[in-house]
Amino acid sequence: MASAAEPASASLGTAALARLLAFVEPASLLAGALGSQYFGGLHPCEMCYWQRWPHGVAILLAGAAFLVPSKSRLLTMLAAVAIAVSGLIGLFHAGVELGWWEGLTRCTSGGAMSLDDLMKVPLVRCDQVQWSLLGISMAGWNAIISLGSAAAIAALLKRSRA
């Protein structure tokens, strides 16, 4: 048990803290995205979905890191890479929302869609911000939190090896 003067990470260990962060961060962001969709009424665009998949992969990798101690470090680092991928997609998406560059998908165009496409889900454009906090969209927050967390996980893993 850590003393009052000793940080909590000292008793937990930096590698274990990295593994925990690699699990909790994507689980929290994915839960937030799903909550905003199903309880907040914010329908995701195509790029929003793209950001969710790497978080799901990171959750599986970090979960496996808890179950396979001999591969824990590698699995945690792979989870950090998946988290960073989601962050980079979020950065790209935020740039599309801000008009810095064109999106790669039809959800940023005004092009025609088939009746079948329109009946499946609400049409949500990738270049339109549905929600923001402090002037930063959900995609922007995903980029900031995910890239920061991936860097923190990598730093914790490097520190645990030193």
NORKAHU-V870297 format. One line per field, one symbol per residue. psi: psi as a letter, one per 40 degrees, with the letter a starting at -180 (. if undefined). A space follows every 10 residues. Layout:
psi->???
This chain:
psi->hiidehiddd ddhddddddd dddddddddd ddddddddde ehhiaddddd dddddddddd dddddddgdd eddddddddd dddddddddd dddddddeed iiieieeeie iiiidddddd iihhieehhd iihfehiddd dddddddddd dddddddddd d.
